[in-house]
Amino acid sequence: MPLFGLLIQLAAHILERTGGLVQRLALLLHGLLPALLTPDELARLTQRHYQRSYSSTVTAPVDEPHFCELEPWEREVADRHSLAHGRLLALGAGLGREAFAMARRGLSVVGIDTDATALAAAAYAARILGHSIQFVRADLRALPFRPTSFDAALLASAMYSAIPGKAQRQMWLHDLFRVLAPEGLAVLSFLTEQKPQARMTRLREALARRLARLPGANPAYQPGDTCPHGHFLHAFQTEQEVRQELEETGVLIRELDWKRGFAVVAKK
């Protein structure tokens, strides 16, 4: 029996190591997708990721003490920039955490998301909590609102990095300011590259750069593009990269916090 136990232990160890190897290989292959797929195809991957994330029975966790709370950086930004009145567009609203939190501060909030299941759960939670928040199902890249409809916009949870391609992010930012009032503010959260890079990350980016040069590949690929678990994200490599990307759109950067990954921008 001791020998049998040792064999079982060895088999479990091999399977455990193999499972880790398979998982790392899957992450590597997912990380190559941004070099091969178009921005539209990458956006559809992200939409399908969120559709899988929300089951048909999902509910907003209204009983959890922190459900309607802002993250510390969100709260600080809201305080510094006096976000306590007017109309706010909560982008990528999901189950409504940011929307409910900002409504509690006194803002009139509209939440937008692509996932019908999440929005239905958020609308149900709004009825329970007594908030008159409007939740709209629409593609964030084609905002279905009239010009100057909002005084501010919030894109939290690093979702600015979920828009595939620099040119697409800049076009989206132009469209966002179309629906903001002349003095409107946009609060954007983004992902930053962690240094030093892991060896697998360096390998993935080296392979992706080579693939992006092939005919028919994605010419919009940038270092930092990845697709963990089928969800596109762009990790900005330096503060200068994100600053230049924003400035090229013609916006005024009111605040940029590289370490915590957010920016507050306005029209010039």
N, C-alpha and C positions, 0 to 999 in steps of 0.2 A: 504493500500500500504506500509506503513512503516514496518508492520509485514512481508509482502512478501519480502521486501528488505532485512530485517534481515535474513530471511530464505535462500535467495539466497547467501548472504554474508557467512552464516554458511556453506552452501553446498560447496561454492568455497573454503573456508578455509579447510574443511575436505578433498576435492579432492587434494588440494595443499599439505597437509601433507601426504596424502596417496601416492601421486606421489613421494614425497621425500623419503618415506619409501621404495617404490618399487625400486627406483633408488639405494638406499643404499644396498638393498637386492641383486640386480643384481650385484653390484660391489663386494659384499661379495662372491657370487657364482663364479663369474669370477676369483676371487682371489684364489679359491680352485683348479682351473684347473691345475696349475703346479704340484700339488701333485698327480694328477691322470693320466695325459697324458704324453707320452714319449717326449723326446726332439724333435724328428722328427715331431710329431703331433703338438707340440707347435710352431715349426718353420712354419708349414703350416698354423696355425692360424694367425701368423703374416703376412705371405704373402697375405692371404685373406683379412686381415685388410687393407693393402695398396691397394689392388685391388679395394676395396670399396671406398677408400679415393680419388682415381683418377677417375673422370668421363671420358666418351669417348670424351668429348669436352674440357678437361683441357688444358690450355696453360700456359707456363711459363710467369710470370709477368715481362717481360723485361722492361716495362715502369715505374715500381716502383723504386724509387730512391735507395732503399736499397737491391734490389734483388741480385745484384752481389757483395755485401759486405760481408766480413768475420765478424764473431762475434769478440768482443774485445779480448777474450782469444785466438781465432784462429789467429788473426793478430799478437798478441804478440809472440805466439809460432813460427809463420812463420818468424818473424823478428829475434828472439833470435837464431833460429837454421838455419838461412840463407836459407830458402826454397824459392828460387827465380830462380832456373835453374834446368835442368834435367827433368826426367819423373816422374810424380806423378799419383798414382792410387787413385781416389776419390771413396770410397766405400759407397754404399747406396746413389747413386748420386741423385735419385729423379728427380726433375725438374732442377737440375744443379747449384744451388746457389754456393756451394763450388767450383765446377769444374770451373765455369766462373771466380770466384774471384781469384783462384790460377792461372788460365791461364793469367789473367791480370797482375800477378806478374812476368810473363816470363816463367812459367813452361809449359812443354808439358803434357797435361792431358788426361787421359783415365778415363771415368766414368762408373761405373758398378752398375746395379740394377736388381731386379727381375721383375719389373713392366714394361711391354711393352708400356703402355699408357704414363706413366711419361717419359720414355726414348724418345719416339717419340716427345713429347712436348719439351724436352731438346734439341734434335737434331735440331728441327725447330728453336728454339731460337738461337742455335749456328750459324745457317745460317744467321739469322737476324743480330746478333751481330758481325759476321765476325770472329768467332773463329773456329779453326780447331780441335775441341775436338772430340774424338771418344767415343761414348756411346755404351756400350756392355750389352746385356741382359744375365745374368747368376746368378746362386746361389752363394751368397757370401761364402758359406761353401765349395765350390768346385771351386776355382779360375782357370779360363781357360787360364792361361798365363804361358809362359816358365820361367824357373829359371832366376833370376837376371834381370827381365824385367824392374824394376822400381827403382828409387832412393829414393822414399818416398811414404808413403801411409797416407791417412787421412780418419778416420772413425768418423764423427761428429754426433751431435744430439743424444748423449747418446746411439748410436747404438751398442757399445760393449756390453751393458747390454741387448740388444735384442737377443743375441745368447743364446739359452736355455742350461743351465748346465755348471758347471765349467769345466768338462773334454772336452766338446765340444768347449768351448771358448779357452782352451789351445791348442787343436788340430788345431783350426782355426788359432791361432796365429802362430803356427809352419808353417802352409801352407802359411800364409801371408809372413813370412820371407823367404820362398822358392822363392817367386817371387821378393823379394827385393835384391838389390845389397849388397855386403858384408858390406858396410858402410851405408846402408840404414836406414832410420828412419821411425817409425810408430807412428802416432799421434792418440790416442784412447780417445774417450769421453764416459763416463759412468755415471750411475745414482747412487746417494748416498741416504741413508736412512735419512729422515728428523726426527730430534728429537725435542721434545718428540713425540712418536708415538701416533696417534689418537686411541681412544678406539676400533673403528671398525678394524683398522689395527692389533691391538694386538689380537683381537678375531679371525680374519681371519688367522693369522699365527699360533695361537694355534690349530685351527681346521685342518689346512693344515698339521702341523707336525704329528698329529694323523692319518690323512688319508694316509700320505706317508708311514706309517708303515704297512698298510694293504697289503695282498698278491695281486700282480699284479699292485700295485701303482708305482709311479715314484721314483726309488731309487736315482735319481740325484737331487731330490728336495732340495733346500736350503732356510733357512729363508731369506726373501727379495724377493723371487720369487713371481710374481703376474702376472695378465693378465687383466689389465684394458681395458675395451671395446674390449676384444678379442685380445689384442696385448701383447705378452710376454715381460716382463722386469724383470731384476734382479737388485734390489737396494742393493748395497754393504753396509754392516752394519757398517764397520769400515775401516779406512785407512789401517790398518794391513791386513785386508782380501784381498783387491785388490792388495796390495803390494806383499803379499805372493803368490797370484794366478799368478801374472806376473813373479815373480822371479822363481817359480817352472818350468816355461817353459824354463828357461835358458837365458832370455833376460837381458840386462842391462837397468835399469831404469835411463834415463837421467834427467827426471823431472816428478814429480807427485804432482798435485795440488788437494788435497782432497776437499777443499771448492768449487772449480769450476768444479770438476769432469772431469779431463783429465790427461793423462799420455803421455809422449814421451819416447819410448823405442827403443833400438837398439840391434844388435847382440853383444854378448860378444866376 
